[in-house]
Amino acid sequence: MTNRYLRYGDRRFIITRETEARLDRTLKKVYASGSSGHEWLNLYPDSEAQCRLLIAAGVPITIETEPAFDPR
């Protein structure tokens, strides 16, 4: 299994597929016609680690993958 990360500006956050799907929905809202141009995204909604990002038009966001280490 590969590790997946959200790079947001100069920071990197580990994410799950479910978080990536929520990010995709958030981005669609941000870039929708008539949108305010920004939305909040809670990266870890079921965790005590509160981490909210303001997703805004024009802010660079990428998804990075890192192959899992295979010690064989």
C-alpha positions as CSV (number, residue, x, y, z in Angstrom):
1,M,0.0,0.0,0.0
2,T,1.3,3.5,-0.8
3,N,1.3,6.5,1.5
4,R,-0.8,9.4,0.1
5,Y,-0.2,13.0,1.0
6,L,-1.9,16.3,0.4
7,R,0.6,19.1,-0.3
8,Y,-0.9,22.4,0.5
9,G,1.5,25.3,0.1
10,D,4.7,24.3,1.8
11,R,3.0,21.7,4.2
12,R,2.3,18.0,3.7
13,F,-0.6,16.1,5.3
14,I,-1.2,12.3,5.2
15,I,-4.6,11.6,3.7
16,T,-6.9,8.7,3.1
17,R,-8.9,7.9,0.0
18,E,-12.0,9.2,1.8
19,T,-10.3,12.5,2.6
20,E,-9.2,12.8,-1.1
21,A,-12.9,12.3,-2.2
22,R,-14.0,15.1,0.2
23,L,-11.2,17.3,-1.1
24,D,-12.5,16.7,-4.7
25,R,-16.0,17.7,-3.7
26,T,-14.6,20.8,-1.9
27,L,-12.6,21.8,-5.0
28,K,-15.7,21.5,-7.1
29,K,-17.6,23.8,-4.8
30,V,-14.7,26.3,-4.7
31,Y,-14.5,26.5,-8.5
32,A,-18.3,26.4,-9.1
33,S,-20.0,29.3,-10.8
34,G,-21.2,31.8,-8.2
35,S,-19.0,30.3,-5.5
36,S,-17.4,32.4,-2.8
37,G,-14.0,31.1,-4.0
38,H,-13.2,29.3,-0.8
39,E,-14.4,26.4,1.5
40,W,-13.1,24.8,4.7
41,L,-12.0,21.2,4.7
42,N,-11.6,19.2,7.9
43,L,-8.8,16.7,7.1
44,Y,-9.4,14.3,10.0
45,P,-13.1,14.6,11.0
46,D,-13.2,11.5,13.2
47,S,-10.1,12.3,15.1
48,E,-9.2,14.4,18.1
49,A,-6.5,16.0,15.8
50,Q,-8.4,19.0,14.5
51,C,-6.9,20.1,11.2
52,R,-8.9,22.4,9.0
53,L,-7.6,23.9,5.8
54,L,-9.0,26.8,3.9
55,I,-9.2,25.6,0.3
56,A,-9.2,28.6,-2.0
57,A,-9.0,29.3,-5.7
58,G,-5.4,29.7,-6.8
59,V,-3.8,28.0,-3.8
60,P,-1.5,25.2,-5.1
61,I,-2.7,21.8,-4.0
62,T,-1.3,18.4,-5.1
63,I,-1.7,14.8,-4.1
64,E,1.6,12.9,-3.7
65,T,2.1,9.2,-3.4
66,E,5.0,7.5,-1.9
67,P,5.5,3.7,-2.5
68,A,5.5,1.6,0.6
69,F,8.8,0.2,1.7
70,D,9.2,-3.5,0.9
71,P,12.0,-5.0,3.0
72,R,12.4,-8.1,0.9
